[in-house]
Amino acid sequence: MSSPFLAIDIGNTRLKWALYEGAFPGAALQAHGAEFLDHIERLADGPWAELPAPGSMLGCVVAGDTLRRRAEEQITERFDCAPRWVVSSAGEAGIVNGYDHPTRLGADRFVAMVGARHRMLSQGPERPMVVVLIGTAVTVEAIDASGKFLGGLILPGHGIMLRALESGTAGLHVPTGEVREFPTNTSDALTSGGTYAIAGAVERMVQHVRSHCGAEPACFMTGGAGWKMAPAMNGDFELVESLIMDGLLVIAKARAPAAAG
């Protein structure tokens, strides 16, 4: 019988966690939550206080070593479980990393691609993919049908765009507006401009993949602000809230025989 598995994603703003029935794709979700990075120390005595102890955990971190260590302190304080973290490598769990320096690829980007490929293969034959993470920053990844990561884009998320405009332009301290085809006030103009800037970058990458691979890519979107972007996207994008957690489950399952041996 499998023991519970804890998956953790430490982003630029929040720590997201999920407890599953086991370390394998499709495992039932038992509990989940998120904490802002300033409040990581609440986990052991707060949301994790009543959780069953996981037999293993795996996480990804983009927020730096200090925050990783703070999370590890909470894990070891509450659970008898060794913290393990994904570091991007030359290849794992169906993804071949084409980055110039593979270990410099953000772990969240790598894990999301693993999760997306597993999802794509569960739906049908191999296809190229475009994988979009909408968070504090936005990343747009291109993967060919064999699972090779071809390259990706990084651009600012909505919040960074708005703060940059506010700091560099007089008088642009306005509340967030709505996405409009033809904005007629500054709030809507700012929100629409940021949304369509991201959508345009994604659309360009879809065109690149379609041309390079000679096939229509499967397109996946994830991240805390994905639901805001989805209505503005061209094409058929599948919004998957748990793509990084899905990737952690796939990697944990793929590593299990090696860990046992």
Secondary structure, DSSP 4 states (H G I P E B T S, - for coil): -PPPEEEEEE-SSEEEEEEESSSSTTPPEEEEEEEEGGGGGGTTTTTTTTSPPPSEEEEEE-S-HHHHHHHHHHHHHH-S----B----SEETTEEE--SSGGGS-HHHHHHHHHHHHHHHHHSS---EEEEEESSEEEEEEE-TTSEEEEEEEEE-HHHHHHHHHHHSTT---------SS--SHHHHHHHHHHHHHHHHHHHHHHHHHHHHSSPPEEEEESTTHHHHGGG--S-EEE-TTHHHHHHHHHHHHHHHHHH-
